[in-house]
Amino acid sequence: MPEKFPIVLSKSQRGALLLLLSFLFLIPALRLSDAERITEGQIQDRYADFQRLWKPLESNQKEPRVQSFTYNPNYLTDYRAYRLGIPTQAYDRLMEHRAQGRFVNSIEEFQQVTAVSDSLLKVLESQFRFPNFYKTTVKKRPLQKQDLNTATAASLEKINGIGPVLSQRILKYRKRLSGFSTIDQCYEVYGLDSLVVARLLQRFEIQTPPSIQKLDLNKATLKELRDLPYLDEEDARKIVSYRTQNNGITLSILSELFVNYPNKLERIKLYLH
C-alpha cells in the first residue's frame, strides 16, 4: 500500500485558498432569482464581511524582511567568497595571506591583499565587518642615553651592526682623540657606516667632555704637532715653516692655511691654543 503524505500548503497557497473561499462565500449572495433580489445594503454588508476576511490575509502576505548578513573576510569560505562575487585568484591571495598568520584589518588592506577592483570593493564594503582591535597604550620611558666617553665594548656591542671588531676600533679611536669632543666624530671611525652611527647616536651621547691638554701653537715641536689627531707630517711642517718665517702664528692665520679644509680646521683647534 503506497505511503500517504500529508498535504502541506505554503503561506501563499493558504492565502490563495482563503481568497477562493471568500469568493465562494460572496457569490451566492450576489445571485439574483426571479423571486428575490438582493438589496444594495446587503451587497455592502457582504463586501464588508469580505474585507474583514481579506485584511488579515493581506497583512500576512507582505514581503518578508530580508535579513542582512555581514562577514569577517578573514574567515571567508570559498563558497561564501563565490557567492559574494570574489574572483578565485583574489580568494587564493587572501588564503595565502592568512596561511602566514596575518589578518586583514580594514577594507583598504583587503584590497591590497586580494587586488580586487574598486567596483567590487564598493559592493563588498557593506558586506564586511572587521574586528575592533583595542591597543593598550603603553607609555614608553624615554631612553636613557649613555656617555660615549665612558662606554665599554660590551655596551657598544648592544648596537645592531657593532661587533667585537668595531667596538674595539671605536675605543681605540676615542683614546687617540683623548675622548670624543663632538658626536660627529663617530663618523670618522673606519668601517662604521652612517646607519650604524645613527643607531649609536640613539643610545649614546657625550656627557663627559674630554680632558685635552692643548698645545701652544707657537711652542709645539714638529713631532708634537705631527702626533696630534688630524695633523700629518705635511700639515705639521706647514705650521712650523710659517711660524719660523713670520716670527709666530695665530689661530686666525691657521684658518688661512687650512681654508680649504674647514672641518679639519675645527678639529685641529681642539688641540691647539
KADAFEN-V570929 format. One line per field, one symbol per residue. ss: DSSP state (a for helix, b for strand, c for the rest). phi: phi as a letter, one per 20 degrees, with the letter a starting at -180 (. if undefined). A space follows every 10 residues. Layout:
# KADAFEN-V570929
ss->???
phi->???
This chain:
# KADAFEN-V570929
ss->cccccccccc aaaaaaaaaa aaaaaaaaaa ccccccccca aaaaaaaaaa aaaaaaaaaa cccccccccc bcaaaccaaa aaaccccaaa aaaaaaaaac ccccccaaaa aaaacccaaa aaaaaccbcc cccccccccc cccccbbccc ccaaaacccc cccaaaaaaa aaaaaaaccc ccaaaaaacc cccaaaaaaa aaabbccccc ccccbccccc caaaaaaccc ccaaaaaaaa aaaaaccccc aaaaaaaccc caaaaaaacc cbc
phi->.ffedfeddf ffffffffff fffffeggfe fddfebceef ffffffffff ffffffffff efgffefedc ceffcfefff fffenefgff fffffffffe ndcddbffff fffemfffff ffffgfedcd feddefedfe fffefdefec feffffffff oddgffffff ffffffemof ecfffffeff neffffffff ffdcbeddff edefefgedf fgffffefgm ddgfffffff fffffdlpbc fffgfffdfe cgffffffff dcb
